[in-house]
Amino acid sequence: MMRLRRIAVLAVLLASGATAALATPAYAIDEGGSDQLREQLDAASKGFVEAKNKLAASEKRQKELTEELKTIEEDLVVREKTVGELAGRTYRNGRLTPLVAVLNASNGDGFMDRATFVETLTINQEKQVRNLVEAKDEASRAKTAIDSEIGEQKKQVENMEKRKKQAESALKAAGGGAAQNVESGSGSAAVAVAVERNPDGSFPSEGCTVNDPTPTGGCITPRLLHAYKQTKSAGFNHFVSCYRSAEDGGEHPRGRACDWSAQASGFGGVASGSDKVYGDNLANFYIKNADRLGVLYVIWFRRIWLPSSGWQSYSGGGSPSGDHTNHVHLSII
């Protein structure tokens, strides 16, 4: 169905004499990868990033609680000392009953002075004791909260490992998945402006709600538009296409993916020379800014970069588009 649709589009373009459009196709033809692989990578990488964000939020909360507990424990030392001093003074002065106070007072004024002093001392001591008990309860709650955060962190670390294995297994089943410990690009990548996040550090849920600025038309998510603008600002201005129809599967129809051609004018054969360097640098830009942009994965030159696993080998069927040797594919969460 997809191939027939593309043939029909090409036929219309030929009939209308639109040879310029053919020189710069609106998308990388036969990009490769099955719908099942895309869905697995989507779920695995998104799950990994979500777990990573939750882990970071939990670690931040644990740090805050630890600082809070330190303050409480320092306050406890002071309060325990104060209560101890008050207890000693009360013991030395005694808790007077009216009878004992009358018998021991030399006169009426002496009785009132002594009774008032002891009463004030007792009230103050009781207040300090209550404050001490409350401080100890607060410390206990902080310790319990810290233990809870540590448990949450363990859970998220396990979840991250699970998602990592899910992504790598999906790639191996598709004929790839071998680790590729090779850096992309040369020099330092530009620092992108970070995309908006929720207060807890997670990425907001977004739909395909803004216009696709590339020749493919359609829609993309606000987060992908942000990545598109940041890419342009970083100096990457070769041909790019984003949205595709639902028939193509993956993130393109959801408005969450763009293809950046290695050649300046459009998608061609296997990139070489300066075109290959351009693709290397672009892939490097996305990897270095993965957290800032919300990168789901990057595919370039028979490799795929995943937040969980780094570079892995990628098999796309042998064509320049399928193997992504003529364009850099970016998927955003």
Contacts in CASP RR format, 6 or more apart in sequence:
PFRMAT RR
TARGET T0000
AUTHOR 0000-0000-0000
METHOD contacts of the structure
MODEL  1
MMRLRRIAVLAVLLASGATAALATPAYAIDEGGSDQLREQLDAASKGFVE
AKNKLAASEKRQKELTEELKTIEEDLVVREKTVGELAGRTYRNGRLTPLV
AVLNASNGDGFMDRATFVETLTINQEKQVRNLVEAKDEASRAKTAIDSEI
GEQKKQVENMEKRKKQAESALKAAGGGAAQNVESGSGSAAVAVAVERNPD
GSFPSEGCTVNDPTPTGGCITPRLLHAYKQTKSAGFNHFVSCYRSAEDGG
EHPRGRACDWSAQASGFGGVASGSDKVYGDNLANFYIKNADRLGVLYVIW
FRRIWLPSSGWQSYSGGGSPSGDHTNHVHLSII
1 247 0 8 1.000
2 247 0 8 1.000
2 248 0 8 1.000
5 247 0 8 1.000
6 29 0 8 1.000
10 22 0 8 1.000
13 19 0 8 1.000
13 21 0 8 1.000
13 22 0 8 1.000
14 22 0 8 1.000
23 265 0 8 1.000
23 266 0 8 1.000
24 215 0 8 1.000
24 239 0 8 1.000
24 265 0 8 1.000
24 266 0 8 1.000
24 267 0 8 1.000
25 266 0 8 1.000
25 267 0 8 1.000
26 215 0 8 1.000
26 216 0 8 1.000
26 241 0 8 1.000
27 216 0 8 1.000
27 241 0 8 1.000
27 244 0 8 1.000
27 248 0 8 1.000
27 252 0 8 1.000
27 259 0 8 1.000
27 267 0 8 1.000
28 241 0 8 1.000
28 259 0 8 1.000
28 261 0 8 1.000
28 267 0 8 1.000
28 321 0 8 1.000
28 322 0 8 1.000
28 324 0 8 1.000
28 326 0 8 1.000
28 327 0 8 1.000
28 329 0 8 1.000
29 267 0 8 1.000
29 321 0 8 1.000
30 319 0 8 1.000
30 321 0 8 1.000
30 322 0 8 1.000
31 248 0 8 1.000
31 259 0 8 1.000
31 321 0 8 1.000
31 322 0 8 1.000
31 324 0 8 1.000
31 329 0 8 1.000
32 316 0 8 1.000
32 317 0 8 1.000
32 319 0 8 1.000
32 321 0 8 1.000
32 322 0 8 1.000
33 174 0 8 1.000
33 316 0 8 1.000
33 317 0 8 1.000
33 322 0 8 1.000
34 174 0 8 1.000
35 249 0 8 1.000
35 250 0 8 1.000
36 170 0 8 1.000
37 170 0 8 1.000
37 171 0 8 1.000
37 173 0 8 1.000
37 174 0 8 1.000
38 249 0 8 1.000
38 250 0 8 1.000
38 251 0 8 1.000
39 250 0 8 1.000
40 166 0 8 1.000
40 167 0 8 1.000
40 170 0 8 1.000
41 167 0 8 1.000
41 170 0 8 1.000
41 171 0 8 1.000
41 296 0 8 1.000
41 297 0 8 1.000
41 304 0 8 1.000
41 306 0 8 1.000
41 331 0 8 1.000
42 250 0 8 1.000
42 251 0 8 1.000
42 296 0 8 1.000
42 331 0 8 1.000
43 166 0 8 1.000
44 163 0 8 1.000
44 164 0 8 1.000
44 166 0 8 1.000
44 167 0 8 1.000
44 170 0 8 1.000
44 306 0 8 1.000
44 308 0 8 1.000
45 163 0 8 1.000
45 167 0 8 1.000
45 296 0 8 1.000
45 297 0 8 1.000
45 306 0 8 1.000
45 307 0 8 1.000
45 308 0 8 1.000
45 331 0 8 1.000
45 333 0 8 1.000
46 296 0 8 1.000
46 333 0 8 1.000
47 159 0 8 1.000
47 163 0 8 1.000
48 159 0 8 1.000
48 160 0 8 1.000
48 163 0 8 1.000
48 164 0 8 1.000
48 167 0 8 1.000
48 306 0 8 1.000
48 307 0 8 1.000
48 308 0 8 1.000
49 203 0 8 1.000
49 294 0 8 1.000
49 296 0 8 1.000
49 307 0 8 1.000
49 333 0 8 1.000
50 202 0 8 1.000
51 156 0 8 1.000
51 157 0 8 1.000
51 159 0 8 1.000
51 160 0 8 1.000
51 163 0 8 1.000
52 156 0 8 1.000
52 160 0 8 1.000
52 307 0 8 1.000
53 200 0 8 1.000
53 201 0 8 1.000
53 202 0 8 1.000
53 203 0 8 1.000
54 152 0 8 1.000
54 156 0 8 1.000
54 200 0 8 1.000
54 202 0 8 1.000
55 153 0 8 1.000
55 156 0 8 1.000
55 157 0 8 1.000
55 160 0 8 1.000
56 201 0 8 1.000
57 200 0 8 1.000
57 201 0 8 1.000
57 202 0 8 1.000
58 149 0 8 1.000
58 152 0 8 1.000
58 153 0 8 1.000
58 156 0 8 1.000
59 149 0 8 1.000
59 153 0 8 1.000
61 145 0 8 1.000
61 149 0 8 1.000
62 146 0 8 1.000
62 149 0 8 1.000
62 150 0 8 1.000
62 153 0 8 1.000
65 142 0 8 1.000
65 145 0 8 1.000
65 146 0 8 1.000
65 149 0 8 1.000
66 146 0 8 1.000
68 142 0 8 1.000
69 139 0 8 1.000
69 142 0 8 1.000
69 143 0 8 1.000
69 146 0 8 1.000
72 135 0 8 1.000
72 138 0 8 1.000
72 139 0 8 1.000
72 142 0 8 1.000
73 139 0 8 1.000
75 135 0 8 1.000
76 132 0 8 1.000
76 135 0 8 1.000
76 136 0 8 1.000
76 139 0 8 1.000
79 128 0 8 1.000
79 131 0 8 1.000
79 132 0 8 1.000
79 135 0 8 1.000
80 132 0 8 1.000
82 128 0 8 1.000
83 125 0 8 1.000
83 128 0 8 1.000
83 129 0 8 1.000
83 132 0 8 1.000
86 121 0 8 1.000
86 124 0 8 1.000
86 125 0 8 1.000
86 128 0 8 1.000
87 125 0 8 1.000
89 121 0 8 1.000
90 118 0 8 1.000
90 121 0 8 1.000
90 122 0 8 1.000
90 125 0 8 1.000
93 117 0 8 1.000
93 118 0 8 1.000
93 121 0 8 1.000
94 118 0 8 1.000
95 118 0 8 1.000
95 122 0 8 1.000
96 104 0 8 1.000
96 114 0 8 1.000
96 115 0 8 1.000
96 118 0 8 1.000
98 115 0 8 1.000
101 111 0 8 1.000
101 114 0 8 1.000
101 115 0 8 1.000
102 111 0 8 1.000
104 114 0 8 1.000
105 111 0 8 1.000
105 114 0 8 1.000
160 308 0 8 1.000
163 308 0 8 1.000
164 306 0 8 1.000
164 308 0 8 1.000
164 309 0 8 1.000
167 306 0 8 1.000
167 308 0 8 1.000
167 309 0 8 1.000
168 177 0 8 1.000
168 308 0 8 1.000
168 309 0 8 1.000
168 312 0 8 1.000
171 177 0 8 1.000
171 304 0 8 1.000
171 312 0 8 1.000
171 313 0 8 1.000
171 314 0 8 1.000
174 315 0 8 1.000
175 313 0 8 1.000
175 315 0 8 1.000
176 312 0 8 1.000
176 313 0 8 1.000
176 314 0 8 1.000
176 315 0 8 1.000
177 312 0 8 1.000
177 313 0 8 1.000
177 314 0 8 1.000
178 312 0 8 1.000
178 313 0 8 1.000
179 309 0 8 1.000
179 310 0 8 1.000
179 311 0 8 1.000
179 312 0 8 1.000
179 313 0 8 1.000
180 303 0 8 1.000
180 310 0 8 1.000
180 311 0 8 1.000
180 312 0 8 1.000
180 313 0 8 1.000
181 311 0 8 1.000
182 303 0 8 1.000
182 311 0 8 1.000
183 284 0 8 1.000
184 279 0 8 1.000
184 280 0 8 1.000
184 281 0 8 1.000
184 283 0 8 1.000
184 284 0 8 1.000
184 287 0 8 1.000
184 300 0 8 1.000
184 305 0 8 1.000
184 311 0 8 1.000
185 277 0 8 1.000
185 279 0 8 1.000
185 280 0 8 1.000
185 281 0 8 1.000
185 283 0 8 1.000
185 284 0 8 1.000
186 277 0 8 1.000
186 280 0 8 1.000
186 281 0 8 1.000
186 284 0 8 1.000
187 284 0 8 1.000
188 288 0 8 1.000
189 234 0 8 1.000
189 281 0 8 1.000
189 284 0 8 1.000
189 285 0 8 1.000
189 287 0 8 1.000
189 288 0 8 1.000
189 289 0 8 1.000
190 233 0 8 1.000
190 234 0 8 1.000
190 235 0 8 1.000
190 285 0 8 1.000
190 289 0 8 1.000
191 288 0 8 1.000
191 289 0 8 1.000
191 292 0 8 1.000
192 227 0 8 1.000
192 230 0 8 1.000
192 233 0 8 1.000
192 234 0 8 1.000
192 285 0 8 1.000
192 289 0 8 1.000
192 292 0 8 1.000
192 293 0 8 1.000
193 226 0 8 1.000
193 230 0 8 1.000
193 292 0 8 1.000
194 291 0 8 1.000
194 292 0 8 1.000
194 293 0 8 1.000
195 203 0 8 1.000
195 223 0 8 1.000
195 226 0 8 1.000
195 227 0 8 1.000
195 292 0 8 1.000
195 293 0 8 1.000
195 294 0 8 1.000
196 204 0 8 1.000
197 203 0 8 1.000
197 204 0 8 1.000
198 204 0 8 1.000
203 223 0 8 1.000
203 294 0 8 1.000
203 333 0 8 1.000
206 221 0 8 1.000
206 222 0 8 1.000
206 223 0 8 1.000
207 221 0 8 1.000
207 254 0 8 1.000
207 255 0 8 1.000
208 218 0 8 1.000
208 219 0 8 1.000
208 220 0 8 1.000
208 221 0 8 1.000
208 243 0 8 1.000
208 254 0 8 1.000
208 255 0 8 1.000
208 256 0 8 1.000
209 219 0 8 1.000
209 221 0 8 1.000
209 222 0 8 1.000
210 219 0 8 1.000
210 220 0 8 1.000
210 221 0 8 1.000
210 222 0 8 1.000
210 225 0 8 1.000
211 217 0 8 1.000
211 218 0 8 1.000
211 219 0 8 1.000
211 220 0 8 1.000
212 218 0 8 1.000
212 219 0 8 1.000
212 220 0 8 1.000
212 242 0 8 1.000
212 243 0 8 1.000
212 255 0 8 1.000
213 225 0 8 1.000
213 228 0 8 1.000
213 242 0 8 1.000
214 228 0 8 1.000
214 240 0 8 1.000
214 241 0 8 1.000
214 242 0 8 1.000
214 243 0 8 1.000
214 258 0 8 1.000
215 241 0 8 1.000
216 241 0 8 1.000
216 242 0 8 1.000
216 243 0 8 1.000
216 244 0 8 1.000
217 242 0 8 1.000
217 243 0 8 1.000
218 243 0 8 1.000
219 243 0 8 1.000
219 255 0 8 1.000
220 228 0 8 1.000
220 242 0 8 1.000
220 243 0 8 1.000
220 255 0 8 1.000
220 256 0 8 1.000
220 258 0 8 1.000
221 254 0 8 1.000
221 255 0 8 1.000
221 256 0 8 1.000
221 332 0 8 1.000
223 256 0 8 1.000
223 293 0 8 1.000
223 294 0 8 1.000
223 332 0 8 1.000
223 333 0 8 1.000
224 242 0 8 1.000
224 255 0 8 1.000
224 256 0 8 1.000
224 257 0 8 1.000
224 258 0 8 1.000
224 332 0 8 1.000
226 293 0 8 1.000
227 258 0 8 1.000
227 286 0 8 1.000
227 293 0 8 1.000
227 294 0 8 1.000
227 295 0 8 1.000
227 330 0 8 1.000
227 332 0 8 1.000
228 240 0 8 1.000
228 242 0 8 1.000
228 258 0 8 1.000
230 289 0 8 1.000
230 293 0 8 1.000
231 240 0 8 1.000
231 260 0 8 1.000
231 282 0 8 1.000
231 285 0 8 1.000
231 286 0 8 1.000
231 330 0 8 1.000
234 285 0 8 1.000
236 260 0 8 1.000
236 278 0 8 1.000
236 281 0 8 1.000
236 282 0 8 1.000
236 285 0 8 1.000
237 264 0 8 1.000
238 260 0 8 1.000
238 261 0 8 1.000
238 262 0 8 1.000
238 263 0 8 1.000
238 264 0 8 1.000
238 265 0 8 1.000
238 266 0 8 1.000
238 278 0 8 1.000
239 260 0 8 1.000
239 261 0 8 1.000
239 263 0 8 1.000
239 264 0 8 1.000
239 265 0 8 1.000
239 266 0 8 1.000
239 267 0 8 1.000
240 258 0 8 1.000
240 259 0 8 1.000
240 260 0 8 1.000
240 261 0 8 1.000
241 258 0 8 1.000
241 259 0 8 1.000
242 252 0 8 1.000
242 255 0 8 1.000
242 257 0 8 1.000
242 258 0 8 1.000
242 259 0 8 1.000
243 252 0 8 1.000
243 253 0 8 1.000
243 255 0 8 1.000
244 252 0 8 1.000
244 253 0 8 1.000
245 253 0 8 1.000
246 253 0 8 1.000
247 253 0 8 1.000
250 257 0 8 1.000
251 257 0 8 1.000
251 296 0 8 1.000
251 331 0 8 1.000
251 332 0 8 1.000
256 296 0 8 1.000
256 331 0 8 1.000
256 332 0 8 1.000
256 333 0 8 1.000
257 329 0 8 1.000
257 330 0 8 1.000
257 331 0 8 1.000
257 332 0 8 1.000
258 329 0 8 1.000
258 330 0 8 1.000
259 267 0 8 1.000
259 327 0 8 1.000
259 328 0 8 1.000
259 329 0 8 1.000
259 330 0 8 1.000
260 279 0 8 1.000
260 282 0 8 1.000
260 327 0 8 1.000
260 328 0 8 1.000
260 330 0 8 1.000
261 267 0 8 1.000
261 268 0 8 1.000
261 326 0 8 1.000
261 327 0 8 1.000
262 271 0 8 1.000
262 275 0 8 1.000
262 276 0 8 1.000
262 278 0 8 1.000
262 279 0 8 1.000
262 325 0 8 1.000
262 326 0 8 1.000
262 327 0 8 1.000
262 328 0 8 1.000
263 269 0 8 1.000
263 271 0 8 1.000
263 275 0 8 1.000
263 326 0 8 1.000
264 275 0 8 1.000
267 320 0 8 1.000
267 321 0 8 1.000
267 326 0 8 1.000
267 327 0 8 1.000
268 320 0 8 1.000
268 326 0 8 1.000
269 320 0 8 1.000
269 325 0 8 1.000
269 326 0 8 1.000
270 320 0 8 1.000
270 325 0 8 1.000
270 326 0 8 1.000
271 278 0 8 1.000
271 279 0 8 1.000
271 301 0 8 1.000
271 320 0 8 1.000
271 325 0 8 1.000
271 326 0 8 1.000
276 301 0 8 1.000
279 300 0 8 1.000
279 301 0 8 1.000
279 328 0 8 1.000
280 300 0 8 1.000
280 301 0 8 1.000
282 300 0 8 1.000
282 328 0 8 1.000
283 298 0 8 1.000
283 300 0 8 1.000
283 305 0 8 1.000
283 328 0 8 1.000
286 293 0 8 1.000
286 295 0 8 1.000
286 298 0 8 1.000
286 305 0 8 1.000
286 328 0 8 1.000
286 330 0 8 1.000
287 295 0 8 1.000
287 298 0 8 1.000
287 305 0 8 1.000
289 295 0 8 1.000
290 307 0 8 1.000
293 332 0 8 1.000
294 332 0 8 1.000
294 333 0 8 1.000
295 307 0 8 1.000
295 330 0 8 1.000
295 331 0 8 1.000
295 332 0 8 1.000
295 333 0 8 1.000
296 307 0 8 1.000
296 331 0 8 1.000
296 332 0 8 1.000
296 333 0 8 1.000
297 304 0 8 1.000
297 305 0 8 1.000
297 306 0 8 1.000
297 307 0 8 1.000
297 331 0 8 1.000
298 304 0 8 1.000
298 305 0 8 1.000
298 328 0 8 1.000
298 329 0 8 1.000
298 330 0 8 1.000
298 331 0 8 1.000
299 305 0 8 1.000
299 314 0 8 1.000
299 324 0 8 1.000
299 328 0 8 1.000
299 329 0 8 1.000
300 324 0 8 1.000
300 327 0 8 1.000
300 328 0 8 1.000
300 329 0 8 1.000
301 323 0 8 1.000
301 324 0 8 1.000
301 325 0 8 1.000
302 313 0 8 1.000
302 314 0 8 1.000
302 315 0 8 1.000
302 316 0 8 1.000
302 323 0 8 1.000
302 324 0 8 1.000
302 325 0 8 1.000
303 311 0 8 1.000
303 312 0 8 1.000
303 313 0 8 1.000
303 314 0 8 1.000
304 311 0 8 1.000
304 312 0 8 1.000
304 313 0 8 1.000
304 314 0 8 1.000
305 311 0 8 1.000
305 312 0 8 1.000
306 312 0 8 1.000
314 323 0 8 1.000
314 324 0 8 1.000
315 323 0 8 1.000
316 322 0 8 1.000
316 323 0 8 1.000
316 324 0 8 1.000
317 323 0 8 1.000
320 326 0 8 1.000
321 327 0 8 1.000
END
